[in-house]
Amino acid sequence: MQLVFTVCSLNQLPYAITLGDSLRKHHPNLKFVIGISDSIPSNIPAIEYELVSVEQLQLPFLGEMSKKYTVDELNRSLKPYFASYFEKTFLANKLVFLDSKTWVLGSIQSIFELLDQHSIILSPNITKPRNPSFSINEASFLNVGLYNAGFWAYRPSKQAAQFLSYWQTRVKDKGYFDFCHGFGAEQLWLNFIPIFQDSVHITFHEGFHVNAFNLAERSLSNTSAGIVVNTHTPLVFIQWTDLQSNDPQAFLRNLSGVAPTTLGILKTMLKEYLSLIKPLDRFSHYVPTLGKYKPYKKKNVLVRTLEKSSKNMIQWIENFEI
């Protein structure tokens, strides 16, 4: 069985359901499962996709992870554990992980075909030198990681088992954000996978996993056949990194080095995506019970200005020559 899955908290279900709906348009018979990093209330409204609670994984250390991690960090760190569970439970022979805020716009069949040749697939955050003046530059990826944990795939094998075991061991207690001490949640650990494991394929497909980290090198344009990347590659799926339903412009504000034409297309796409999310808002009111939860608050203009000034000061210090 080929399987696609995501992991999220209950209040992120609008995104996960929209992911499933977009995936179903191109793969109506593909198995899609949502891993929930919380218990699932008995009165939750019915949806068309299977929900699996983290409680079903029976992780003896879940309580410690819940106390230590924020909700976001817990969601991230549970990815490899859900992968192992889904692999065994559904007897899946190929598994693809997509972040819950992913919007599928085309067929992902070629990903499954790549898994005929490779055990593990990773997607890089950066594929070419980046302008140092951009807020998201090469130095950024020394903190957040070279590969993006919002999209990865694997075929059960000895190499994949070692990959998941290594990743699980690291995120069990070191899956948090602490950039000053070299911790970038679950994502930074992926840096080691192409070194530690054989049969790892790094995909450079420009239409896969377009996101805030790589938009500086992927321009979008409209054609009669749909949206294409860098004038010729069909856009297959995009991840709305850092998108918040009560602050939808956060995704656009955090972009750096993006061409005006691309930005205009993104605004149109985002408007359509949000129109799909809005009818599912009833799920966003659930409060997570696992992980340290702090409701998102939109930053006011003063805070954003101070943050921008601080970034500019840090950049000046980094470029200062004695």
PyMOL commands that set and color helices and strands:
alter all, ss='L'
color gray80, all
select helices_A, chain A and resi 10-26+54-57+62-68+71-77+79-89+109-114+138-144+158-174+179-181+188-196+215-217+250-253+260-285+301-319
alter helices_A, ss='H'
color red, helices_A
select strands_A, chain A and resi 2-8+31-36+50-53+94-98+102-104+120-124+147-154+177-178+183-184+200-202+220-223+226-229+233-234+237-239
alter strands_A, ss='S'
color yellow, strands_A
deselect
rebuild
show_as cartoon
